[in-house]
Structure formats: C-alpha cells, structure tokens
Amino acid sequence: MRSDKDYSLFINIPFCAKRCSFCSHETYDSIDLLKDYMVGLVDEMKLRTRLRKPRVVAGYIGGGSPTLSLPFLVDFLNDIEEYANFAFNEFTIEAMPGTFGIQEADRLRRTGFDRVALSVLSLSDNWLTEMGRQYNAEQAIISYHILRQVGFKNIDIILVLGDDKHLGRWQETVELVATLKPEHITLRRIENDSSFKECYLWVDEFLTFHGYDHYEYYSFALNDFRCKYKLRSLLLSRQIGLGTLAETIDNNIVELNYEKIEDYLDAVNSEELPIMVREKLDPERVRLINGLRSFLGLKKEKIPKSALTRYLREGLFHESGDMVYPTNIGYLLSDAVVKQIVG
C-alpha cells in the first residue's frame, strides 16, 4: 500500500567517458571530480533529511553513464542509507552498453538494483558512430544478454525516437529490440528531427502489436512492468532529488538544483542546499497535464464540453464511463491539447 509519506529518490550522476554529439547537458569525465561529486551527494542527502528519515520506495539513478561510478556506488549507497529507510519496490540504474562486464553487472544486482535502463539508443553502427557513442550494435546486444545472464528480470531499453536521415534503419532497430523482449522500452526524442510524427505513430502501432502497453508519452511496458519511479512521478509523489538539475518535491513545492557541478559543490560544501529555483506547484494543473499524457486519463468534467466533443470526434481520446484516455493520436497531439485545456 502506498503511503503519502513514502518518497522516491532520484540521483543524477552526469559523468560520461565522452560527450555525445546530440547531448545538450553539462557532462564531465574527471575521476577526481567524480569522487568529490559522490561525497557531495552524500552531503546533500544529509542536508535534505535533517528533519526526518524518509522511507524511500522507488529509486532511479540516471545522468550520463552512472555505471562509470560503480567503484564508488556500494559505499555511496551505504552512506546515504544512514539518512533514509530504504524499502525499494524498484531501484533502477541507467547503464551504457560496453561499460560493464559480467562481474560488474552481477555487482549491480547484488548492490540492490533490480532494474537496469540500458541506454542503447540505436542498433545502427553508422548512427552510433555519427553520434559519438563508444560502442557498436554487437556490444549493445552483448550488454543486454550479460544483464540477463546475471539475473536481471526487469530491463528497460532506451532508444532514440526517429532518424530523419534514415527512417528504415531506425525501424530496423526497433524491430530488433522487440525480438529481445525487454520488459520496458523508453523513447527519447532528439530535437529538430523532422521524422518525429511519422516515427511516433509507427512505433506506437508496432510496439502495441507486439504486446507493449503505451502507458505514458514516451514509455512502453510489457505486462506489469510499468516503471514504478515513473508512475510515482506521474502521481506527483514526494521525491528527494540529489545532484545537479535534480528535483526535490515535497508538499507541492519543487526545488531544482544547480546545473553546473561547480555551483553544486560550492553549495553543499558550505552546508547549504544547492537550490537554483524553488517554486510552488499547482497540483491540479500538473494532474491535468499528466492525465493528458498518460494512461491516467481525465474525468470528462475536467474538459470543456465543446472541446471534449471535438477531441472524441477527431480520435484524440477514447472514453470509458466518466473518464477519457489519450489514443495514439492523442499522445502525439497532447502538447496542443494541454495548451488548449490548461493554458
């Protein structure tokens, strides 16, 4: 049973062996800086839990290539557990293909992770080379099988959405990934991709035909493998966010951390929370937006009657009782619908 006092935990580790050409985020590659950053994360956890020892039920470690921090992860998690009650029903770490072998993957599992988000992006060697990724398609598939070999039963494969230069090779990637049968597939859009609309509708039809549940704008899951961290985010649940650009959410207040690691470390080293922006959320507005962009849907009464009639006629929603839910077209056009309904 979910408690309103339960928290999610998000940790951003923005370190990569090499920056990819499409990446717009701040990333770093210094091992010495990584060590300092991991200490800073512990310091932030201590600062954020001064008034309570939260119960954490879902966790997600993302960023650049968090598996590069594996030598420090065990001690790090032990350190922050001093300030929280870990009761994970799901704990995810992002991993880049080629950054781990059997021993490292097994260590991840024994450390407490039960879900891996494998950042494959593409199985086109040409695309991977163009984007500066440091692995090829064969290495990506080997990494997937290594995770299976050591016992991971919940794997998310992250793919880019579309390829405006070679639509066919992108479709081949999706088709091959579907044969691997990962429990979850997450799509990430690259900006300025002119093939977005065509690719979005194609991948929705293809993956739903192969048994995947399109439950959120960019998320597909088999059976009961919807991402628990993502579900809690959709429900605007409480969250502790550690690291650069991480968000902490509590009592409808969201705090966004500094983007630059230097600013972040300056703050935590001074025993100050590294908050760049703090704002009050409008929970009703957020729930409306999330309902329009996920399986949660909306009550009909939340949508102006004339707009609802038009959306149903145009196939953007399907109705069930007093609820409406987005169709594939509804997902695709959800930004416009949100603007019309929410403003």
N, C-alpha and C positions, 0 to 999 in steps of 0.2 A: 504494500500500500504506500502511495506517495504521500509524504508529509510536506507541508508548506515550509518546514524548517530545513528540509533537505537542500543541498547545494550541488550544482555542477562545478567542475573545475576545468578551466581552460588554461593551458600553458603554451606560450609562444616561444619557440627556440629558432630565431631567424639566422641560422648558420648553414651555409652551403659550401661544398667543395669548389663550386664555380657558379657564378650568376648566369641564369638562362636569359636568352635574348628578349623574351617576352615579359620578363618579370619587372614589375614596377615598384616592388617593395624594397625597403632597406634590408640588405643581407650582408653577412660578414663571414670571414673564413679563418680568423686567427684563433688558434687553440688557446693561447694565453687569455684572450678576450673572452672566449667561451667559458673558461674556468671562472673568471671574475663574474660573468653573467649568471652562471649557475648559483654562485654564492649570493648574488643579488636577488635571484628568485626566492631563495630561502628567506632572505631578509624581508622581502615584500610579503611573503606568506605570514611571517611573524607579525608584521605591522597590521595586516588585514584581519588577523584573528585575535587581536588584543582583548576584545570584549566578549568573545565566545569561541568555543571549539566546535566548529560546524561539522555536521555529518555530510560527507561527500558521497553521492551515489552514482555519479556519471562523470567520466573524465575524458579529456581529449588533449593530446599533445601534438601540436602542429607547428607550422612555421616554414623554415627552409627544408632541411633534412635532419629531423630530430634524431635519427639513428646514428648520426655522427657523434652525438653526445653520449652514446651508450656507455663508454668507460666511466662516466660520472653519474649515470641515471640511478643506479641502485642506491648509492649514498644519498643522492639528492632526494629521492622519494622517501627514504628513511628519515631524512632531516625534516621534510615538510609534514610527515605524518605525525610528528610531535605536536603539531598545531591543529590537527583535524582528526576526525574519526572517519577513516576510510571504510566505506561499506559499498564498494563499487558493484553495481549490477552490469556495468560495462565500462571498460577502460581501453581507449583507442590511442594508438600512436601512429603518426604518419611515417612512412618509410620510402626511401628512394631505391629503386632497383639497383643492384650492384654494390650497395653499401653494407651488405651483411652476408654472412655465410650461415651454415647450419648451426655452428656454435653460438653465433650472435643471435640468431633467430630463437634458438632454444632459451637463451638467456633472457630475451624479451618476455617470452612466455612465463618463465619461472619468476621473473620480476613482478608479474601481476597483470600484464597486459593480456586481454583476451580477444582483442580485435585490432587488426592492422589495416590502415588505409594506405595501400600501395600506390604510389604516385607514378603510374605507368605513362600516362598522358597519350602515348601513341605506340603502335607497333610497326610503324614505318621507319626503317633505318634512315631514310633520307630526311624525313621530318625531324627526327631526333637530332641528327647532325646539324640541320639548319638552325635548330633552336638552342644548340649548345648543351644538350643533355649528355651525360658522361656514361651512357650505357647504350646497348643496342637492343633490338627486339628479343633476340635469343636470351640475353641476360635478364630481361624483364620477366620472361616466362619462367626461366630457371628460378628467379627470386620468388615468384608465386608458388612454385612447387616446393621450394625449401620451406616456406611457411606452412604448407600443408603437411610436409614430412615431419615437422616438429610438433604438430598437433593443433595448429590454429584452425578453428572451425567457423570463424567469422571474419571474412576478408572483404574489404571494400577496395575496388579498383577505381582509381581516379583517372578520368580521360578528359582530354580537351573536347569541346563541343564544336565540331566542324573543322574544315580545312578549305578555305576559299580558293586555294591553288589546285588541289587535287581531291575533289569530293570522293572519288572512288576509293582512294587509299584510306581515307578516314572511315568509310563504311566497312572496308575490309578489317580494320582494327576492331570496330565494334562487333562485327560478326565473329572474329576470332576470340575476343574476350568472352562473348556469350557462350562459346563452347567450353571455356574453363569453368563456367558456372560459379563465379564469385557470389557470395551472399548479398553483396551490395555493389552498386555502381554509382559513382558520383561524377557529374559532368562539371567542367569548368570552362567558362567562356573566355576566349581571347578577344580583346577589343578590336574593333574595326574589321571583323570577319563578316564579309558580305553574304556568306552562305548560311548565316545563323538560322533564319526562318525555315529554310528547306531542311537543314540538318536536324533542327529541333523536332519537327513533325515526323521526319523519317525515324529518328531514334526512339521516339515515343511509340510509334507503331511497331517497330522491330522488337524492342525490349518487352513491351506488354505481350506481344505474340509469344515470346519465349518465357513467359511466366513471371515477369517482373512487375511489381506494383509501383506505379509512378505516384509516389505519395507526397512529394514536395518538388518545387520548381526544377531543381537540378538533381533529384535523388530518386533512385530506383532500388527496390529491395525484393528479394525472394522470401516467400513465406512470412515468418515473424521476425525478419532481420532488419526492420527499420532501425536506424541509428538512434539509440536512446538519448545520447547527448543532443542530437538534433531535435528530437521530439520535445525534450525539456526546453530547448531554446524557442521552439515554436509556441510553447505554452507560457513563455515569459517567466520561466522559473528562476530562482535565485542562482547566482553564479559568482564564483571567485575567479578573476582573471589575473594571471601572473605573466609579466614580461611586456615587451614593447607592443603597443597597439592592442593589448588585451583589454577586454571589457569586464568590469565587475558590475553586477546588477543586484540590487537589494532594495526592497521597499519602493519599487518603481523609480529608483534613482540609478542612472548608468554613469559609470566613471570610465573614461577612456584614457589609457596610459600613453606616455610619450612615445613618439615614433622612433626617435634616434636613441641608440643604445647609450651614448654618452650622457644624454639628459636623464635617461632612466637610471643609470648607475649613480649619477650625481645625487639624485633624489634619495634612493634607498640607502646609499652610503651615509647620507645625512639624517637617516631615520625619519624620512618623510615619504608619504605615499607618492608614487610617480604619476600623479594625475595631470593630464593635459587638458581634458574637458570633463566637466560634470554637468549633467542636465537631467531634468525630471521627465520621465516618460509619460505619455498618455496611454495607459494600458488598453483602453477601449479602441483607440486608433491602431495600436500595434496588433491587437487581436483581429481587427478587421482586415488589415493587410495580410497577416499570416493566414487567415481563413481563405482569402482570395488566391493565395499562392501555395496551398497545400491541401491535403486530404481532409483537414479540419472543416473546411467549408464555412458557410454562414447561414444564420437564420434569415429566412426571406424578409422578415420585418426590418432587417438592417439595410436593405437595398430599396431605394425609391421604386415605387410600383411600376412606373413607366419604363425605368431603366431595366428592371428585372424582366419585364415582358420582352423587351428588345434583346437582352442577353440570352434569354431562353430561346427565342426565335432564331437568333444567329448562331446558336450552338455553343455558346461560351460556357454554359452551365448545364448540368442535369439536376433534376430535383428529386428529392426523396422526403416525403412528409413535409415538415415545415422548414427543411434545410435545402440549400443548393450547394453543389460542389463543382469545381472547375473541370472542364473537359480538357483535352489536349490543346484545343484552340484557346480555351480559357486561360490555361497556363501561359501560352505563347503571348497572349494579349493582356496579361494580368497587370502589367505596368500601366497601360492605358486605362484599364478598368479601375485600378486603385486611384488613379488621378481623378477620374470622374466621380467616384463614390466618396473617397476620403479627402481628396484635395491635396 
